[in-house]
Amino acid sequence: MLRFDGKVALITGAGRGLGRSHAELLAERGAAVVINDLDSAAAQEAVSAITAAGGRAAVATGDITKDAEAVVNAAVDAFGRLDIVVNNAGVDSPSPFGPTAVDSIRRHMEINFLGTVAVTAAAWPHLVANSGRVVNTCSPTLSGWEGESAYVASKGAVYVFTRTVSIAALKSGVRVNAIAPTAYTRMASEADLPDALKENLKANYTTAMVSPIVAYLAYEECSISGETILAQGGLIQRFSLAMNDGYTNTEITPEDVKDHLEEILDDSSAKPLGVVGSESETSLLDLFE
Ligand SMILES: NC(=O)c1ccc[n+]([C@@H]2O[C@H](COP(=O)([O-])OP(=O)(O)OC[C@H]3O[C@@H](n4cnc5c(N)ncnc54)[C@H](O)[C@@H]3O)[C@@H](O)[C@H]2O)c1
């Protein structure tokens, strides 16, 4: 059984939903968990439930966009160390693209992306000292979602941040991965989705089907880094970037692009693009060899 005895895990946005479920599972498996949320009542409620079930938990209330350092310090003060950061806190508001897009994208970037960066950065010395684990939260909407340009852009930023920071992390024994979940939570219940789809989510997409993936990625023997794992209703998949063989022409003209579009876009030769600097598959560096 994968156990977390002696480990301390900080989970952001863990007062409810997916974050709370991750915290409950890690606590059940022996970790001391630090529950961050800007909703202090929800955070306290989660701590009480985990403690009542025999787990070890402490609150670190705060807004990850402003209080990242204080939240990390509170985690270290509570249990004396920090081994695992689960960057889960996030928001999702409809953001049809148009004249107000910049404000909306800035807000989503601030919380979903820069909040993730800020907590990871503040925790970094502890993670390096303890060969720690970071689990970020992307979204299956990474592939594009109508009316959600701000949310999807912010999750895209988390995706590439995960990939790129994992390179530096590997050298110090830290692993940085992400999940892209679907689960019925407050966020899902408030989303602009048809009722039938919400009913399906409620019945078949539980947070309990997502948290085990977070637990594996947070585990000390987790062997992967820079990956994003889709976790939806019991289906677990790799979300990859891929490149095909493409078309080569050193005298390229606009007409060549037009005439060879099919070859340029042909996915049949596509291969997953590994993380630069890691040992996985094709790397961007291979292009320059
Ligand atoms: N539920 C899904 O289907 C789904 C799908 C894709 C991605 N996600 C991602 O999973 C994560 C959790 O989502 P959820 O569905 O549990 O949402 P939720 O709204 O149910 O819970 C999110 C929690 O984060 C907290 N939070 C928000 N902003 C914060 C901040 N600045 N500082 C601290 N806490 C903050 C909220 O108070 C809330 O308790 C989010 O990053 C979300 O984008 C969820």
The ligand as an ORCA input file, in Angstrom:
! r2SCAN-3c Opt
* xyz 0 1
  N     -14.525     19.899    -11.101
  C     -14.084     19.668    -12.335
  O     -14.702     18.955    -13.149
  C     -12.779     20.264    -12.763
  C     -12.404     20.111    -14.100
  C     -11.188     20.599    -14.509
  C     -10.348     21.223    -13.612
  N     -10.744     21.390    -12.324
  C      -9.829     22.082    -11.422
  O      -9.756     21.425    -10.167
  C      -9.505     22.380     -9.127
  C     -10.528     22.216     -8.025
  O     -11.811     22.423     -8.576
  P     -13.180     22.062     -7.840
  O     -14.082     21.556     -8.898
  O     -12.933     21.267     -6.622
  O     -13.660     23.557     -7.488
  P     -14.475     24.154     -6.218
  O     -14.937     25.492     -6.632
  O     -15.469     23.156     -5.769
  O     -13.315     24.292     -5.124
  C     -12.229     25.176     -5.329
  C     -11.753     25.693     -3.987
  O     -10.649     26.586     -4.233
  C     -10.798     27.706     -3.356
  N     -10.098     28.858     -3.924
  C     -10.435     29.570     -5.022
  N      -9.569     30.583     -5.203
  C      -8.673     30.506     -4.204
  C      -7.543     31.302     -3.840
  N      -7.183     32.385     -4.550
  N      -6.825     30.960     -2.737
  C      -7.181     29.869     -1.990
  N      -8.260     29.094     -2.298
  C      -8.993     29.415     -3.377
  C     -12.287     27.933     -3.251
  O     -12.627     28.675     -2.086
  C     -12.818     26.502     -3.227
  O     -12.958     26.001     -1.917
  C      -9.534     23.747     -9.810
  O      -8.202     24.143    -10.122
  C     -10.298     23.492    -11.091
  O      -9.978     24.408    -12.124
  C     -11.953     20.932    -11.867
*
